[in-house]
Amino acid sequence: MSRSKLVEANEKIAKNVTEGFNNMSDGVVSGYKKIENAVVGGYTKIEDKFVERYLAHEGESVEEAKARLKKEQEELNNRK
């Protein structure tokens, strides 16, 4: 009888520890994703402004300029 209570108590503790770990893990991953999205979003804004100001041709959108630059870079890499 005593053994059964110990086993039940051990299983209850294991369940609580596992749930606590999963909650903590979810919180850390969620926080990381928020930071990652903020950093990537900030970088993208800066990149778009740079392309718009210094690399885009007259009348060319940022997306068109990025596509053109990517194509030019691929052509350069293929020549090597």
Phi and psi restraints in degrees (range 20) as a CNS / XPLOR table:
assign (resid 1 and name C) (resid 2 and name N)
       (resid 2 and name CA) (resid 2 and name C) 1.0 -63.3 20.0 2
assign (resid 2 and name N) (resid 2 and name CA)
       (resid 2 and name C) (resid 3 and name N) 1.0 -40.6 20.0 2
assign (resid 2 and name C) (resid 3 and name N)
       (resid 3 and name CA) (resid 3 and name C) 1.0 -61.4 20.0 2
assign (resid 3 and name N) (resid 3 and name CA)
       (resid 3 and name C) (resid 4 and name N) 1.0 -40.9 20.0 2
assign (resid 3 and name C) (resid 4 and name N)
       (resid 4 and name CA) (resid 4 and name C) 1.0 -62.2 20.0 2
assign (resid 4 and name N) (resid 4 and name CA)
       (resid 4 and name C) (resid 5 and name N) 1.0 -40.7 20.0 2
assign (resid 4 and name C) (resid 5 and name N)
       (resid 5 and name CA) (resid 5 and name C) 1.0 -67.1 20.0 2
assign (resid 5 and name N) (resid 5 and name CA)
       (resid 5 and name C) (resid 6 and name N) 1.0 -37.2 20.0 2
assign (resid 5 and name C) (resid 6 and name N)
       (resid 6 and name CA) (resid 6 and name C) 1.0 -65.9 20.0 2
assign (resid 6 and name N) (resid 6 and name CA)
       (resid 6 and name C) (resid 7 and name N) 1.0 -41.6 20.0 2
assign (resid 6 and name C) (resid 7 and name N)
       (resid 7 and name CA) (resid 7 and name C) 1.0 -63.7 20.0 2
assign (resid 7 and name N) (resid 7 and name CA)
       (resid 7 and name C) (resid 8 and name N) 1.0 -44.5 20.0 2
assign (resid 7 and name C) (resid 8 and name N)
       (resid 8 and name CA) (resid 8 and name C) 1.0 -63.3 20.0 2
assign (resid 8 and name N) (resid 8 and name CA)
       (resid 8 and name C) (resid 9 and name N) 1.0 -42.9 20.0 2
assign (resid 8 and name C) (resid 9 and name N)
       (resid 9 and name CA) (resid 9 and name C) 1.0 -64.0 20.0 2
assign (resid 9 and name N) (resid 9 and name CA)
       (resid 9 and name C) (resid 10 and name N) 1.0 -41.0 20.0 2
assign (resid 9 and name C) (resid 10 and name N)
       (resid 10 and name CA) (resid 10 and name C) 1.0 -64.0 20.0 2
assign (resid 10 and name N) (resid 10 and name CA)
       (resid 10 and name C) (resid 11 and name N) 1.0 -42.6 20.0 2
assign (resid 10 and name C) (resid 11 and name N)
       (resid 11 and name CA) (resid 11 and name C) 1.0 -65.2 20.0 2
assign (resid 11 and name N) (resid 11 and name CA)
       (resid 11 and name C) (resid 12 and name N) 1.0 -38.3 20.0 2
assign (resid 11 and name C) (resid 12 and name N)
       (resid 12 and name CA) (resid 12 and name C) 1.0 -65.0 20.0 2
assign (resid 12 and name N) (resid 12 and name CA)
       (resid 12 and name C) (resid 13 and name N) 1.0 -43.3 20.0 2
assign (resid 12 and name C) (resid 13 and name N)
       (resid 13 and name CA) (resid 13 and name C) 1.0 -63.3 20.0 2
assign (resid 13 and name N) (resid 13 and name CA)
       (resid 13 and name C) (resid 14 and name N) 1.0 -44.7 20.0 2
assign (resid 13 and name C) (resid 14 and name N)
       (resid 14 and name CA) (resid 14 and name C) 1.0 -61.1 20.0 2
assign (resid 14 and name N) (resid 14 and name CA)
       (resid 14 and name C) (resid 15 and name N) 1.0 -40.9 20.0 2
assign (resid 14 and name C) (resid 15 and name N)
       (resid 15 and name CA) (resid 15 and name C) 1.0 -63.5 20.0 2
assign (resid 15 and name N) (resid 15 and name CA)
       (resid 15 and name C) (resid 16 and name N) 1.0 -44.7 20.0 2
assign (resid 15 and name C) (resid 16 and name N)
       (resid 16 and name CA) (resid 16 and name C) 1.0 -65.2 20.0 2
assign (resid 16 and name N) (resid 16 and name CA)
       (resid 16 and name C) (resid 17 and name N) 1.0 -40.9 20.0 2
assign (resid 16 and name C) (resid 17 and name N)
       (resid 17 and name CA) (resid 17 and name C) 1.0 -64.4 20.0 2
assign (resid 17 and name N) (resid 17 and name CA)
       (resid 17 and name C) (resid 18 and name N) 1.0 -43.5 20.0 2
assign (resid 17 and name C) (resid 18 and name N)
       (resid 18 and name CA) (resid 18 and name C) 1.0 -63.3 20.0 2
assign (resid 18 and name N) (resid 18 and name CA)
       (resid 18 and name C) (resid 19 and name N) 1.0 -44.6 20.0 2
assign (resid 18 and name C) (resid 19 and name N)
       (resid 19 and name CA) (resid 19 and name C) 1.0 -63.0 20.0 2
assign (resid 19 and name N) (resid 19 and name CA)
       (resid 19 and name C) (resid 20 and name N) 1.0 -41.6 20.0 2
assign (resid 19 and name C) (resid 20 and name N)
       (resid 20 and name CA) (resid 20 and name C) 1.0 -62.4 20.0 2
assign (resid 20 and name N) (resid 20 and name CA)
       (resid 20 and name C) (resid 21 and name N) 1.0 -43.5 20.0 2
assign (resid 20 and name C) (resid 21 and name N)
       (resid 21 and name CA) (resid 21 and name C) 1.0 -62.8 20.0 2
assign (resid 21 and name N) (resid 21 and name CA)
       (resid 21 and name C) (resid 22 and name N) 1.0 -44.2 20.0 2
assign (resid 21 and name C) (resid 22 and name N)
       (resid 22 and name CA) (resid 22 and name C) 1.0 -63.4 20.0 2
assign (resid 22 and name N) (resid 22 and name CA)
       (resid 22 and name C) (resid 23 and name N) 1.0 -40.5 20.0 2
assign (resid 22 and name C) (resid 23 and name N)
       (resid 23 and name CA) (resid 23 and name C) 1.0 -63.8 20.0 2
assign (resid 23 and name N) (resid 23 and name CA)
       (resid 23 and name C) (resid 24 and name N) 1.0 -43.6 20.0 2
assign (resid 23 and name C) (resid 24 and name N)
       (resid 24 and name CA) (resid 24 and name C) 1.0 -64.6 20.0 2
assign (resid 24 and name N) (resid 24 and name CA)
       (resid 24 and name C) (resid 25 and name N) 1.0 -43.9 20.0 2
assign (resid 24 and name C) (resid 25 and name N)
       (resid 25 and name CA) (resid 25 and name C) 1.0 -61.2 20.0 2
assign (resid 25 and name N) (resid 25 and name CA)
       (resid 25 and name C) (resid 26 and name N) 1.0 -44.3 20.0 2
assign (resid 25 and name C) (resid 26 and name N)
       (resid 26 and name CA) (resid 26 and name C) 1.0 -61.2 20.0 2
assign (resid 26 and name N) (resid 26 and name CA)
       (resid 26 and name C) (resid 27 and name N) 1.0 -39.9 20.0 2
assign (resid 26 and name C) (resid 27 and name N)
       (resid 27 and name CA) (resid 27 and name C) 1.0 -64.8 20.0 2
assign (resid 27 and name N) (resid 27 and name CA)
       (resid 27 and name C) (resid 28 and name N) 1.0 -41.8 20.0 2
assign (resid 27 and name C) (resid 28 and name N)
       (resid 28 and name CA) (resid 28 and name C) 1.0 -66.8 20.0 2
assign (resid 28 and name N) (resid 28 and name CA)
       (resid 28 and name C) (resid 29 and name N) 1.0 -45.6 20.0 2
assign (resid 28 and name C) (resid 29 and name N)
       (resid 29 and name CA) (resid 29 and name C) 1.0 -63.9 20.0 2
assign (resid 29 and name N) (resid 29 and name CA)
       (resid 29 and name C) (resid 30 and name N) 1.0 -41.8 20.0 2
assign (resid 29 and name C) (resid 30 and name N)
       (resid 30 and name CA) (resid 30 and name C) 1.0 -61.7 20.0 2
assign (resid 30 and name N) (resid 30 and name CA)
       (resid 30 and name C) (resid 31 and name N) 1.0 -44.9 20.0 2
assign (resid 30 and name C) (resid 31 and name N)
       (resid 31 and name CA) (resid 31 and name C) 1.0 -62.7 20.0 2
assign (resid 31 and name N) (resid 31 and name CA)
       (resid 31 and name C) (resid 32 and name N) 1.0 -41.5 20.0 2
assign (resid 31 and name C) (resid 32 and name N)
       (resid 32 and name CA) (resid 32 and name C) 1.0 -62.8 20.0 2
assign (resid 32 and name N) (resid 32 and name CA)
       (resid 32 and name C) (resid 33 and name N) 1.0 -44.1 20.0 2
assign (resid 32 and name C) (resid 33 and name N)
       (resid 33 and name CA) (resid 33 and name C) 1.0 -63.0 20.0 2
assign (resid 33 and name N) (resid 33 and name CA)
       (resid 33 and name C) (resid 34 and name N) 1.0 -37.7 20.0 2
assign (resid 33 and name C) (resid 34 and name N)
       (resid 34 and name CA) (resid 34 and name C) 1.0 -64.2 20.0 2
assign (resid 34 and name N) (resid 34 and name CA)
       (resid 34 and name C) (resid 35 and name N) 1.0 -44.3 20.0 2
assign (resid 34 and name C) (resid 35 and name N)
       (resid 35 and name CA) (resid 35 and name C) 1.0 -64.8 20.0 2
assign (resid 35 and name N) (resid 35 and name CA)
       (resid 35 and name C) (resid 36 and name N) 1.0 -44.5 20.0 2
assign (resid 35 and name C) (resid 36 and name N)
       (resid 36 and name CA) (resid 36 and name C) 1.0 -60.0 20.0 2
assign (resid 36 and name N) (resid 36 and name CA)
       (resid 36 and name C) (resid 37 and name N) 1.0 -45.4 20.0 2
assign (resid 36 and name C) (resid 37 and name N)
       (resid 37 and name CA) (resid 37 and name C) 1.0 -63.7 20.0 2
assign (resid 37 and name N) (resid 37 and name CA)
       (resid 37 and name C) (resid 38 and name N) 1.0 -38.3 20.0 2
assign (resid 37 and name C) (resid 38 and name N)
       (resid 38 and name CA) (resid 38 and name C) 1.0 -66.2 20.0 2
assign (resid 38 and name N) (resid 38 and name CA)
       (resid 38 and name C) (resid 39 and name N) 1.0 -43.0 20.0 2
assign (resid 38 and name C) (resid 39 and name N)
       (resid 39 and name CA) (resid 39 and name C) 1.0 -67.3 20.0 2
assign (resid 39 and name N) (resid 39 and name CA)
       (resid 39 and name C) (resid 40 and name N) 1.0 -46.9 20.0 2
assign (resid 39 and name C) (resid 40 and name N)
       (resid 40 and name CA) (resid 40 and name C) 1.0 -63.9 20.0 2
assign (resid 40 and name N) (resid 40 and name CA)
       (resid 40 and name C) (resid 41 and name N) 1.0 -40.8 20.0 2
assign (resid 40 and name C) (resid 41 and name N)
       (resid 41 and name CA) (resid 41 and name C) 1.0 -62.6 20.0 2
assign (resid 41 and name N) (resid 41 and name CA)
       (resid 41 and name C) (resid 42 and name N) 1.0 -42.3 20.0 2
assign (resid 41 and name C) (resid 42 and name N)
       (resid 42 and name CA) (resid 42 and name C) 1.0 -64.4 20.0 2
assign (resid 42 and name N) (resid 42 and name CA)
       (resid 42 and name C) (resid 43 and name N) 1.0 -42.4 20.0 2
assign (resid 42 and name C) (resid 43 and name N)
       (resid 43 and name CA) (resid 43 and name C) 1.0 -62.7 20.0 2
assign (resid 43 and name N) (resid 43 and name CA)
       (resid 43 and name C) (resid 44 and name N) 1.0 -43.3 20.0 2
assign (resid 43 and name C) (resid 44 and name N)
       (resid 44 and name CA) (resid 44 and name C) 1.0 -61.9 20.0 2
assign (resid 44 and name N) (resid 44 and name CA)
       (resid 44 and name C) (resid 45 and name N) 1.0 -40.0 20.0 2
assign (resid 44 and name C) (resid 45 and name N)
       (resid 45 and name CA) (resid 45 and name C) 1.0 -62.5 20.0 2
assign (resid 45 and name N) (resid 45 and name CA)
       (resid 45 and name C) (resid 46 and name N) 1.0 -45.2 20.0 2
assign (resid 45 and name C) (resid 46 and name N)
       (resid 46 and name CA) (resid 46 and name C) 1.0 -64.5 20.0 2
assign (resid 46 and name N) (resid 46 and name CA)
       (resid 46 and name C) (resid 47 and name N) 1.0 -43.5 20.0 2
assign (resid 46 and name C) (resid 47 and name N)
       (resid 47 and name CA) (resid 47 and name C) 1.0 -60.9 20.0 2
assign (resid 47 and name N) (resid 47 and name CA)
       (resid 47 and name C) (resid 48 and name N) 1.0 -44.8 20.0 2
assign (resid 47 and name C) (resid 48 and name N)
       (resid 48 and name CA) (resid 48 and name C) 1.0 -62.6 20.0 2
assign (resid 48 and name N) (resid 48 and name CA)
       (resid 48 and name C) (resid 49 and name N) 1.0 -42.3 20.0 2
assign (resid 48 and name C) (resid 49 and name N)
       (resid 49 and name CA) (resid 49 and name C) 1.0 -63.5 20.0 2
assign (resid 49 and name N) (resid 49 and name CA)
       (resid 49 and name C) (resid 50 and name N) 1.0 -41.4 20.0 2
assign (resid 49 and name C) (resid 50 and name N)
       (resid 50 and name CA) (resid 50 and name C) 1.0 -63.6 20.0 2
assign (resid 50 and name N) (resid 50 and name CA)
       (resid 50 and name C) (resid 51 and name N) 1.0 -47.7 20.0 2
assign (resid 50 and name C) (resid 51 and name N)
       (resid 51 and name CA) (resid 51 and name C) 1.0 -61.5 20.0 2
assign (resid 51 and name N) (resid 51 and name CA)
       (resid 51 and name C) (resid 52 and name N) 1.0 -44.1 20.0 2
assign (resid 51 and name C) (resid 52 and name N)
       (resid 52 and name CA) (resid 52 and name C) 1.0 -61.6 20.0 2
assign (resid 52 and name N) (resid 52 and name CA)
       (resid 52 and name C) (resid 53 and name N) 1.0 -41.6 20.0 2
assign (resid 52 and name C) (resid 53 and name N)
       (resid 53 and name CA) (resid 53 and name C) 1.0 -81.5 20.0 2
assign (resid 53 and name N) (resid 53 and name CA)
       (resid 53 and name C) (resid 54 and name N) 1.0 -40.4 20.0 2
assign (resid 53 and name C) (resid 54 and name N)
       (resid 54 and name CA) (resid 54 and name C) 1.0 -112.2 20.0 2
assign (resid 54 and name N) (resid 54 and name CA)
       (resid 54 and name C) (resid 55 and name N) 1.0 -22.0 20.0 2
assign (resid 54 and name C) (resid 55 and name N)
       (resid 55 and name CA) (resid 55 and name C) 1.0 -116.4 20.0 2
assign (resid 55 and name N) (resid 55 and name CA)
       (resid 55 and name C) (resid 56 and name N) 1.0 -21.0 20.0 2
assign (resid 55 and name C) (resid 56 and name N)
       (resid 56 and name CA) (resid 56 and name C) 1.0 -76.7 20.0 2
assign (resid 56 and name N) (resid 56 and name CA)
       (resid 56 and name C) (resid 57 and name N) 1.0 140.7 20.0 2
assign (resid 56 and name C) (resid 57 and name N)
       (resid 57 and name CA) (resid 57 and name C) 1.0 -80.1 20.0 2
assign (resid 57 and name N) (resid 57 and name CA)
       (resid 57 and name C) (resid 58 and name N) 1.0 166.6 20.0 2
assign (resid 57 and name C) (resid 58 and name N)
       (resid 58 and name CA) (resid 58 and name C) 1.0 -57.0 20.0 2
assign (resid 58 and name N) (resid 58 and name CA)
       (resid 58 and name C) (resid 59 and name N) 1.0 125.9 20.0 2
assign (resid 58 and name C) (resid 59 and name N)
       (resid 59 and name CA) (resid 59 and name C) 1.0 79.5 20.0 2
assign (resid 59 and name N) (resid 59 and name CA)
       (resid 59 and name C) (resid 60 and name N) 1.0 2.3 20.0 2
assign (resid 59 and name C) (resid 60 and name N)
       (resid 60 and name CA) (resid 60 and name C) 1.0 -94.3 20.0 2
assign (resid 60 and name N) (resid 60 and name CA)
       (resid 60 and name C) (resid 61 and name N) 1.0 134.2 20.0 2
assign (resid 60 and name C) (resid 61 and name N)
       (resid 61 and name CA) (resid 61 and name C) 1.0 -76.4 20.0 2
assign (resid 61 and name N) (resid 61 and name CA)
       (resid 61 and name C) (resid 62 and name N) 1.0 167.0 20.0 2
assign (resid 61 and name C) (resid 62 and name N)
       (resid 62 and name CA) (resid 62 and name C) 1.0 -62.0 20.0 2
assign (resid 62 and name N) (resid 62 and name CA)
       (resid 62 and name C) (resid 63 and name N) 1.0 -43.0 20.0 2
assign (resid 62 and name C) (resid 63 and name N)
       (resid 63 and name CA) (resid 63 and name C) 1.0 -63.7 20.0 2
assign (resid 63 and name N) (resid 63 and name CA)
       (resid 63 and name C) (resid 64 and name N) 1.0 -41.6 20.0 2
assign (resid 63 and name C) (resid 64 and name N)
       (resid 64 and name CA) (resid 64 and name C) 1.0 -65.1 20.0 2
assign (resid 64 and name N) (resid 64 and name CA)
       (resid 64 and name C) (resid 65 and name N) 1.0 -40.2 20.0 2
assign (resid 64 and name C) (resid 65 and name N)
       (resid 65 and name CA) (resid 65 and name C) 1.0 -64.9 20.0 2
assign (resid 65 and name N) (resid 65 and name CA)
       (resid 65 and name C) (resid 66 and name N) 1.0 -42.0 20.0 2
assign (resid 65 and name C) (resid 66 and name N)
       (resid 66 and name CA) (resid 66 and name C) 1.0 -63.2 20.0 2
assign (resid 66 and name N) (resid 66 and name CA)
       (resid 66 and name C) (resid 67 and name N) 1.0 -41.6 20.0 2
assign (resid 66 and name C) (resid 67 and name N)
       (resid 67 and name CA) (resid 67 and name C) 1.0 -64.1 20.0 2
assign (resid 67 and name N) (resid 67 and name CA)
       (resid 67 and name C) (resid 68 and name N) 1.0 -42.8 20.0 2
assign (resid 67 and name C) (resid 68 and name N)
       (resid 68 and name CA) (resid 68 and name C) 1.0 -62.9 20.0 2
assign (resid 68 and name N) (resid 68 and name CA)
       (resid 68 and name C) (resid 69 and name N) 1.0 -44.9 20.0 2
assign (resid 68 and name C) (resid 69 and name N)
       (resid 69 and name CA) (resid 69 and name C) 1.0 -64.0 20.0 2
assign (resid 69 and name N) (resid 69 and name CA)
       (resid 69 and name C) (resid 70 and name N) 1.0 -39.2 20.0 2
assign (resid 69 and name C) (resid 70 and name N)
       (resid 70 and name CA) (resid 70 and name C) 1.0 -64.0 20.0 2
assign (resid 70 and name N) (resid 70 and name CA)
       (resid 70 and name C) (resid 71 and name N) 1.0 -43.4 20.0 2
assign (resid 70 and name C) (resid 71 and name N)
       (resid 71 and name CA) (resid 71 and name C) 1.0 -63.2 20.0 2
assign (resid 71 and name N) (resid 71 and name CA)
       (resid 71 and name C) (resid 72 and name N) 1.0 -43.1 20.0 2
assign (resid 71 and name C) (resid 72 and name N)
       (resid 72 and name CA) (resid 72 and name C) 1.0 -62.5 20.0 2
assign (resid 72 and name N) (resid 72 and name CA)
       (resid 72 and name C) (resid 73 and name N) 1.0 -40.3 20.0 2
assign (resid 72 and name C) (resid 73 and name N)
       (resid 73 and name CA) (resid 73 and name C) 1.0 -65.8 20.0 2
assign (resid 73 and name N) (resid 73 and name CA)
       (resid 73 and name C) (resid 74 and name N) 1.0 -40.8 20.0 2
assign (resid 73 and name C) (resid 74 and name N)
       (resid 74 and name CA) (resid 74 and name C) 1.0 -63.8 20.0 2
assign (resid 74 and name N) (resid 74 and name CA)
       (resid 74 and name C) (resid 75 and name N) 1.0 -39.9 20.0 2
assign (resid 74 and name C) (resid 75 and name N)
       (resid 75 and name CA) (resid 75 and name C) 1.0 -63.1 20.0 2
assign (resid 75 and name N) (resid 75 and name CA)
       (resid 75 and name C) (resid 76 and name N) 1.0 -41.3 20.0 2
assign (resid 75 and name C) (resid 76 and name N)
       (resid 76 and name CA) (resid 76 and name C) 1.0 -63.0 20.0 2
assign (resid 76 and name N) (resid 76 and name CA)
       (resid 76 and name C) (resid 77 and name N) 1.0 -41.5 20.0 2
assign (resid 76 and name C) (resid 77 and name N)
       (resid 77 and name CA) (resid 77 and name C) 1.0 -67.8 20.0 2
assign (resid 77 and name N) (resid 77 and name CA)
       (resid 77 and name C) (resid 78 and name N) 1.0 -33.0 20.0 2
assign (resid 77 and name C) (resid 78 and name N)
       (resid 78 and name CA) (resid 78 and name C) 1.0 -72.4 20.0 2
assign (resid 78 and name N) (resid 78 and name CA)
       (resid 78 and name C) (resid 79 and name N) 1.0 -25.8 20.0 2
assign (resid 78 and name C) (resid 79 and name N)
       (resid 79 and name CA) (resid 79 and name C) 1.0 -72.2 20.0 2
assign (resid 79 and name N) (resid 79 and name CA)
       (resid 79 and name C) (resid 80 and name N) 1.0 -26.2 20.0 2
